[in-house]
Amino acid sequence: MRVFHHTEHGSFHKEVLLLIKERMNWPDIVKSISIVCIIVGHTGIAEIQFLVHPFHVPVFFMIYGYFFSNKADMFKSIKNYFSRMIIPYAATCAFLMLFNVIKNIILNAAEGEYDILNICIGWIGAFLFGRTYQSTVLGYEIFSVGALWFLPCLFIASVVFRLIFSLKYRDIISIVIAVGGVIISRYVTLPWHIEVALVAVMFLDIGVAIRRYKLVENKSYPLLITGLLLYAAGVVVNFVLKTCVDYASSSYNLFVFDWIVAMGTSYAIFCFAKSIEKLPLMNLVSAYGSCTMTVLVFHSIESSIINWRVFFKLGYLVGGSIAMFLKLFGSILAVLLVKKVSAVVASKKNN
C-alpha cells in the first residue's frame, strides 16, 4: 500500500467535497446493501449469516473512510463525530429505557411492584458499556444495545483515525493498531467495543486508499475478480467450519484471512454499486441507503422490543423469512416517515 504525504491532502479534500456536493448514488447503494445484510443477518438464520458476515460491517467502515477528511481542526472533527454518532446512540438508549420503564409500570400496575430503578441502571449501563450481550456489573444487569454498538465503535475509530490521518506512515500504523485491537480482544471486552474500533481504523484507511486511487471510478478488474474469489473462499470456510467472523464480538476464523476477505468483498460491492447506479429504481435504493442512521436506530429498537424468534415456531426457514420481511418492511416505513417529517419541518421553516 502506498504511503501518502501531507502535501497531498489539499487536493484530496477538494475531491471529497466535490463528491459530496454532487451526491453520488453508488455509495448510498453500498450502504443499502450493507444495512439490509445486517438486518437479515440478525434474523438468526445461520446460513444467511455465513453469507453476509464476511463483509457487512467492514464495508460500512470502508465507505465511511472513502469520504473521510481532516479538513476541520481536531476539536471540530470530534464534535462532529459526537453529534453524528453518540447523540443518536444516547437518544435511542434513552428511548429504550423509557419504553421499558413504561412497559414495566403497565405490566405490574395490578401488583404495584415495579423494577424501575434496575431498568434505569441497566440502560444507563448499556449506554456506558455498549455491549451486544447482557452482562452483570456490581450485581446489576446491564442490557444489550444490540446493533447500536456500531455507533460508539465508529466514533472511537473516527477519533483515532483522525489523530493519525496526517502521519507519514499512516497505512502501516493503521495495520499495527488493528493488530493491537485483536490482541486486546483476546483478553478483554472494552466499553464501546474500543478493541473493535481499533480494527475499524484499518478499514477506514482502506476506504481512503480506494478513493485516492480512484479504484471504483476506474475499475481494477484483477482486484474485482480477486475480491469475488475471496468472498467465495470466505463463504466456503464459514460453511465448512459452521461459524463465521463476528466483528462485534471480535470472533474470527483467522483474523488476517477474514480482513482480506472483507476488503476484497467490499471492493467488489463498491464496483457493483457503481455499475448499477444508473439503473431504474436505483434512486429509491439510494434514498434508503442515505438514511442508514434511521434504519439502524429502528432496527435496534425493533430487535429490543420484539421477540422475533417466536416466528421460528413456524419453522426455521419459514419463521426466519417472515421475521426478515417484517424487519425490512418496517425499516422502509421508518425511512418514509422520517423523510415525510423532515419535508414538513423544512416546508414550515421556508414559510
C-alpha positions in Angstrom: 0.0 0.0 0.0 1.3 3.4 -0.9 2.2 5.8 1.8 0.8 9.3 1.3 2.4 12.5 2.4 0.7 15.5 4.0 1.2 17.7 0.9 -1.4 15.6 -1.0 -4.2 16.3 1.4 -5.3 19.6 0.0 -6.3 18.3 -3.4 -7.8 15.2 -1.8 -10.1 17.4 0.4 -11.3 19.3 -2.7 -12.2 16.0 -4.4 -14.1 14.7 -1.4 -16.1 17.9 -1.1 -16.9 17.9 -4.8 -18.1 14.3 -4.5 -20.4 15.2 -1.5 -21.7 18.2 -3.4 -22.6 16.0 -6.4 -24.2 13.4 -4.2 -23.3 10.2 -6.0 -25.8 7.4 -5.8 -23.4 4.4 -5.6 -22.1 5.0 -2.0 -25.7 5.1 -0.8 -26.4 1.9 -2.7 -23.5 0.3 -1.0 -25.0 1.3 2.4 -28.4 0.0 1.3 -26.8 -3.4 0.5 -24.9 -3.4 3.8 -27.7 -2.4 6.1 -30.0 -4.9 4.5 -27.4 -7.6 5.1 -27.1 -6.6 8.7 -30.8 -6.8 9.2 -31.2 -10.2 7.6 -28.1 -11.4 9.4 -29.8 -10.7 12.7 -32.8 -13.0 12.0 -30.8 -15.9 13.4 -30.6 -18.0 10.2 -27.1 -19.4 10.3 -26.8 -20.0 6.5 -27.6 -16.3 5.9 -25.1 -15.2 8.5 -22.4 -17.3 6.7 -23.2 -15.3 3.5 -23.3 -11.8 4.9 -20.9 -11.7 7.9 -17.7 -11.7 5.9 -18.4 -8.1 4.8 -21.5 -6.4 6.2 -19.7 -4.5 9.0 -16.3 -3.7 7.3 -18.0 -2.3 4.2 -19.6 0.3 6.4 -16.3 1.4 7.8 -14.7 1.4 4.4 -17.5 3.6 2.8 -17.2 5.9 5.7 -13.4 6.0 5.2 -14.0 6.8 1.5 -15.3 10.2 2.4 -13.1 10.8 5.5 -11.4 14.1 5.7 -9.3 16.1 8.2 -10.2 19.5 6.8 -11.7 20.6 10.1 -9.5 21.0 13.1 -9.3 18.3 15.7 -11.9 19.8 18.1 -14.5 20.5 15.4 -13.9 17.0 13.9 -14.5 15.3 17.3 -17.5 17.5 17.9 -18.9 16.5 14.5 -18.4 12.8 15.2 -20.0 13.1 18.6 -23.2 14.8 17.2 -23.5 12.3 14.3 -22.9 9.1 16.3 -23.1 9.5 20.1 -26.2 11.7 20.2 -28.3 9.3 18.2 -26.8 6.4 20.3 -27.7 8.2 23.6 -31.2 9.2 22.3 -32.0 5.6 21.3 -30.8 4.2 24.6 -32.9 6.8 26.5 -35.9 5.8 24.4 -35.5 2.1 25.1 -35.1 2.9 28.8 -38.3 5.0 28.8 -40.1 2.3 26.8 -39.1 -0.4 29.3 -40.0 1.7 32.3 -43.5 2.4 31.0 -43.9 -1.3 30.0 -42.8 -2.4 33.5 -45.3 0.0 35.1 -48.2 -1.2 32.9 -47.5 -4.9 33.4 -47.1 -4.5 37.1 -49.8 -2.0 37.8 -52.1 -4.5 39.5 -49.4 -5.7 41.9 -47.8 -2.3 42.4 -44.3 -3.8 42.4 -42.1 -2.0 39.9 -38.5 -2.5 38.9 -37.8 1.0 37.6 -34.5 1.5 39.3 -33.0 -1.7 37.9 -34.3 -0.9 34.4 -32.7 2.6 34.5 -29.4 1.3 35.8 -29.5 -1.4 33.2 -29.9 1.0 30.3 -27.5 3.6 31.7 -25.0 0.8 31.9 -25.9 -0.3 28.4 -25.1 3.2 27.2 -21.8 3.3 29.1 -20.6 -0.2 28.1 -22.3 -0.5 24.6 -22.1 -4.3 24.5 -24.0 -6.6 22.2 -24.8 -9.0 25.1 -26.3 -8.7 28.5 -23.9 -8.8 31.4 -23.8 -8.2 35.2 -21.7 -5.4 36.7 -21.7 -5.0 40.5 -24.7 -7.1 40.8 -26.8 -5.1 38.3 -27.9 -6.5 34.9 -26.5 -4.4 32.1 -28.7 -4.7 28.9 -27.5 -5.2 25.4 -27.6 -2.3 23.0 -27.8 -4.7 20.0 -26.9 -3.2 16.6 -26.3 0.2 18.3 -22.9 -1.0 19.3 -21.7 0.2 15.8 -22.2 3.9 16.6 -19.8 4.4 19.6 -17.4 2.0 17.9 -17.4 4.2 14.8 -17.0 7.2 17.0 -13.8 5.8 18.6 -12.5 4.6 15.3 -13.1 8.1 13.7 -11.3 9.9 16.6 -8.3 7.5 16.4 -8.1 7.7 12.6 -8.4 11.5 12.7 -5.4 11.5 15.1 -3.2 9.5 12.7 -4.6 10.8 9.4 -1.7 13.2 8.6 1.1 10.9 9.7 3.6 9.9 7.1 3.3 6.1 7.6 -0.4 6.1 8.4 -1.1 3.0 6.4 1.4 0.9 8.4 0.3 2.5 11.7 -3.4 1.6 10.9 -2.4 -2.0 10.5 -0.4 -2.1 13.7 -3.4 -0.5 15.5 -5.7 -3.1 14.1 -3.5 -6.0 15.2 -3.4 -4.3 18.6 -7.2 -4.4 18.7 -7.2 -8.1 18.0 -4.6 -8.8 20.8 -6.7 -6.7 23.3 -9.8 -8.6 22.3 -8.2 -11.9 23.3 -8.1 -10.7 26.9 -10.9 -8.2 27.5 -14.0 -6.6 26.0 -13.7 -2.8 26.4 -16.6 -0.3 26.7 -17.9 0.9 23.4 -16.0 -2.0 21.8 -12.8 0.0 21.6 -10.9 -3.1 20.6 -13.2 -3.4 17.5 -12.8 0.3 16.8 -9.0 -0.2 16.6 -9.6 -2.8 13.9 -12.0 -0.5 12.1 -9.2 2.1 11.8 -7.6 -0.1 9.2 -10.8 -0.4 7.2 -11.2 3.4 7.3 -7.7 3.7 5.9 -8.6 1.2 3.1 -11.6 3.3 2.2 -9.4 6.4 1.9 -7.0 4.4 -0.4 -9.8 3.3 -2.7 -10.9 6.9 -3.1 -7.4 8.2 -3.7 -6.5 5.6 -6.3 -9.9 6.0 -7.9 -10.4 2.2 -7.9 -14.1 2.5 -8.2 -14.3 5.0 -11.0 -11.5 3.2 -12.8 -12.3 -0.4 -12.0 -9.4 -2.7 -11.5 -10.7 -6.0 -12.9 -7.9 -8.1 -11.4 -8.8 -6.7 -8.0 -12.5 -7.1 -8.7 -12.1 -10.8 -9.7 -9.8 -11.3 -6.7 -12.4 -9.8 -4.4 -15.1 -12.1 -5.7 -12.9 -15.2 -5.3 -12.0 -14.1 -1.8 -15.7 -13.7 -0.9 -16.4 -17.2 -2.3 -13.5 -18.6 -0.2 -14.7 -16.8 2.9 -18.2 -18.3 2.5 -16.9 -21.8 1.9 -14.8 -21.6 5.1 -17.8 -20.4 7.0 -19.9 -23.3 5.8 -17.2 -25.8 6.5 -16.4 -24.6 10.0 -20.1 -23.8 10.6 -19.1 -20.5 12.2 -18.3 -17.0 10.9 -16.5 -13.8 11.7 -18.4 -11.6 14.1 -16.7 -8.2 14.4 -19.0 -7.1 17.3 -17.5 -9.9 19.5 -14.1 -9.9 17.9 -14.7 -13.5 16.8 -12.6 -14.6 13.8 -11.8 -17.8 11.9 -8.4 -16.3 11.2 -8.3 -12.6 11.5 -5.8 -11.9 8.7 -7.8 -14.1 6.3 -11.1 -12.5 7.4 -9.7 -9.0 6.9 -8.5 -9.8 3.4 -11.9 -11.3 2.5 -13.7 -8.3 3.9 -11.6 -5.9 1.9 -11.9 -7.8 -1.3 -15.6 -8.3 -0.9 -16.2 -4.7 0.0 -14.3 -3.5 -3.1 -16.5 -5.8 -5.3 -19.6 -4.4 -3.7 -18.3 -0.8 -4.4 -17.8 -1.7 -8.0 -21.2 -3.5 -8.3 -23.0 -0.5 -6.8 -21.2 1.9 -9.2 -22.2 -0.3 -12.2 -25.9 -0.3 -11.3 -26.4 3.3 -10.0 -28.0 4.5 -13.3 -30.5 1.6 -13.5 -34.2 2.2 -12.9 -35.3 2.4 -9.2 -31.7 2.9 -8.0 -32.7 6.3 -6.8 -35.1 4.6 -4.4 -32.4 2.2 -3.2 -30.0 5.1 -2.8 -32.6 7.1 -0.8 -32.9 4.1 1.6 -29.1 4.0 1.9 -28.9 7.7 2.6 -31.0 7.0 5.8 -28.9 4.2 7.3 -28.9 6.0 10.7 -32.7 5.9 10.7 -32.6 2.2 9.7 -30.0 1.3 12.3 -31.9 3.1 15.1 -35.2 1.5 14.0 -33.6 -2.0 13.7 -32.1 -1.6 17.2 -35.4 -0.7 18.7 -37.5 -3.4 17.0 -34.8 -6.0 17.9 -35.0 -4.9 21.5 -38.8 -4.8 22.0 -39.9 -7.7 19.7 -39.0 -11.4 20.2 -38.6 -12.4 16.6 -37.7 -15.9 17.5 -41.4 -16.5 18.2 -41.8 -16.8 14.4 -39.4 -19.8 14.4 -42.3 -21.8 15.8 -43.5 -21.8 12.2 -40.3 -23.5 11.1 -36.6 -22.4 11.0 -36.6 -21.0 7.4 -40.3 -20.0 7.2 -40.3 -18.2 10.5 -36.9 -16.6 9.9 -38.1 -15.4 6.4 -41.2 -13.8 7.8 -39.2 -12.1 10.5 -36.8 -10.9 7.9 -39.5 -9.5 5.7 -41.2 -7.7 8.6 -37.9 -6.2 9.8 -37.1 -4.9 6.3 -40.6 -3.6 5.6 -40.7 -1.8 9.0 -37.3 -0.2 8.3 -38.7 1.1 4.9 -41.7 2.6 6.7 -39.4 4.2 9.2 -37.4 5.8 6.4 -40.6 7.1 4.7 -41.9 8.5 8.0 -38.6 10.3 8.8 -38.4 11.7 5.2 -42.0 12.9 5.4 -41.5 14.6 8.8 -38.3 16.2 7.6 -40.1 17.6 4.5 -42.9 19.0 6.6 -40.4 20.6 9.0 -38.4 22.1 6.1 -41.6 23.4 4.5 -42.6 25.2 7.7 -39.2 26.7 8.0 -39.3 28.0 4.5 -42.7 29.5 5.1 
